[in-house]
Each structure stands twice: as structure tokens, then as C-alpha cells.
Amino acid sequence: MTSHIKLYGSKSDRFEEIKHSMEQQLGYEPSNPEVVGLIMAAYETEETNALRVDNALR
């Protein structure tokens, strides 16, 4: 299964900020799928800090 995502405007800007931050930490430019994978890994392992839809809608 393959998923494709397009981000526009402020969501695209935020993704690029996150990617740049990861690049600084990793020492190389991660691919977009790698960035998403790292975000997903953080979501799964930080249960107390996991993303919550109700928080995002505020």
C-alpha cells in the first residue's frame, strides 16, 4: 500500500521547519518519507506526549 500526501501553505511551511530541524540533528538531509517515519516513531513511543486530535483543533 502507498500513501501520497500534499501539504500547502502553513502546513507545508511547518513540515519544512521540522525537516530542517531533523537535518541539523542528523547531520544530513532526510527524505520526506524518513521525516514522516521519524514523526510517526515519536508518536508511537511518547504516549504521554502523543499527538491528540482534540489538542490540534483548539
PyMOL commands that set and color helices and strands:
alter all, ss='L'
color gray80, all
select helices_A, chain A and resi 9-26+32-45+47-49+53-56
alter helices_A, ss='H'
color red, helices_A
deselect
rebuild
show_as cartoon
